[in-house]
Structure formats: C-alpha cells, structure tokens
Amino acid sequence: MFAPTTKILIADDMTTMRKIVMKACKELGFAAFFEAADGQIAWQVLNENPDIGLVISDWNMPNCSGLDLLKRVRADGRFKSTLPFMLVTAENEAAQVAEAIKAGVDGYVVKPFAANALAAKLGEIHKKYNKKAA
C-alpha cells in the first residue's frame, strides 16, 4: 500500500463526496490531503504541490472534468508516468471505461463504493507502480 505520508489530491465538485473519500483514506492511515472542486483547480493544486503522490478524481465536474484532468496529467512530463491517478465515478459504461484506460487512468471505483473497495483498488494501483519502479 502507499505510504501513510503520501499526499493525496481529492478532486470532486461535491464537498460531501470529497469528505467521504477523505474519510475512507483516513481509515486507511493517510493524513495529508489537498482538495479541489473541479479539474481546473486540481491542476493548479498539482502545479503548486508537485510532491502529491496520488490523485483521486471524480469524472463529472464543471470547468475541467476528471478525464480532462487525467489527460493533462499524462501529457505533462513531470507527472506522465509517476503520478497514480484514480477516477471515482458513476460512469461504468464500457466505452467510458475504455476511454479512461486509453487516457492512462490507473484505476477507477464506481459510486457508491465501500471503503474496502477503495482500499482494494489503491492496493492494485500501488502494485502497478512498484512494478514500474523495479
């Protein structure tokens, strides 16, 4: 699993959902969080805090969607292959999932989700990045 000191950026236009994701992450031992109400703000937060180690983003947000944020992250040399990115979404249609995978998402969880589902997905993403580093 990711180190408890990993800084996590949670992007969602719903304050309640950001709090739910943060609570689930706190239950997993994480303590450092940044919040953003849309992808545009999340991009600013990432640029101001390039040591963020994980992004958990909603798909559907105003100004800049989670998918658009993902594409921006993957297009940037600083984050392209080093920043784990998870989408939390109500979208589970095959075409949309395929689009996110093509854009470089590391994993996704469909709303509503249980904390153990989030933990399992984070574990999978962590393993993926450990293999990249090896």
N, C-alpha and C positions, 0 to 999 in steps of 0.2 A: 504494500500500500504506500501511497505518497507519505512523505514525512509530515508529522503534525505541524511543522513550521512552514509548510507550503502555503504561499499566499494565493488565495482564490478570488477570482473576479466573478461575481454573480450578476448577470445582466437579464433583467426581466422588467417589463413595463408595469407589472403588478407588484406593489410593495409586499402584499401578503405572500405571493409566491417566492419573492426573494427571501423573506423571513423563513418560509418553510424549508427552502433549500439550505439556508444558513443553519437552521436548527438541525437538520439531518447531518450536515457536515460537522457541526459541533459535537454531535453524538458520536461521530467517527474520530474525534480527537483534534480536529482542525480549529485554529483560533484566529487566523489572520484573514480578514475579508475586505474586499472592496465591492461596492455596489454601483450599478448603473441602470438607469431607467430605460435606456434604449441602446442600440448598437453604436450610434454616433458617440454617445457619452462613454460607452465602454472602450471605444477606440482611443479616446482622449486619455482615459484612465490607464490603459495599457502603455501608451506613449510616455506618460508621466511616471509609470511604475513598471519598467521593463523586466523587473525581477519576479513578476507574477508568474506562478508556476502552473496554473490551471484556470481555464475559463469554463464556466457552466452558464450557458446562454439559452434563453427562450428563443424559439424560432420566430414567432409573430410579434414584432414590436414596431412602433412608429419610427419614422426618420431613417432607421437603418435596421433591417431585420437581422436575426441571428445568422441566417445563411449568408447575408451580405457581409456581416462582421467576420464570419469564418473565411470567406473568400479574401477579405482584406488581410487577415492574419496570415493566411497561407501564401499570399503574394508578397509579403514583407520578409526580407532575408533574415531579419532578427528573430522572427517567430516561426518561420516556414515549417521547420521540421522539429522544433524544440519545445513548442508550447502545446500541451494537451488541450483538446477542445471537445466539450460535450454539449450536445443540444438537448434541452428539456422541452418537449413539445407535445401538443395534442395531435400533431400530424403523424399519421402512421401508414399513409398510403404508400405503396411500393415505389411509385415514381418519385415521390418526395424524398423518401429514404435513399433511393439511388442517387438523387441529385446531391444530397448532403454527403454521401460517401464519395462521390466524384469530386466534390469540393474539398475533401480532406478531413471530414469530421472523424474523430476517434471513437465516438460512441454517442448513443442517444438513449434517453429514457422517455417513455410516453406518459403524459399526465393522465390521470393522477397516478402517483407512484408511491411505493412504500420506501422507507429509509433503507431497508435491506436491498432493494432493487438498485438504489443509487450506489450503495456500497459495493455491490457485485460489479456494476458497470465501471466504477472507479478502479476496482481491482484489475479488471481486464485491461483498462487503458494503461494503468501503471506497468503491467507486464509487457505490454507492447513497447512502451518507452524504455524499459530495462533492456529489451532485446535490441533496440536501436543503439543503445549506449555500449552494448557488449561488442 
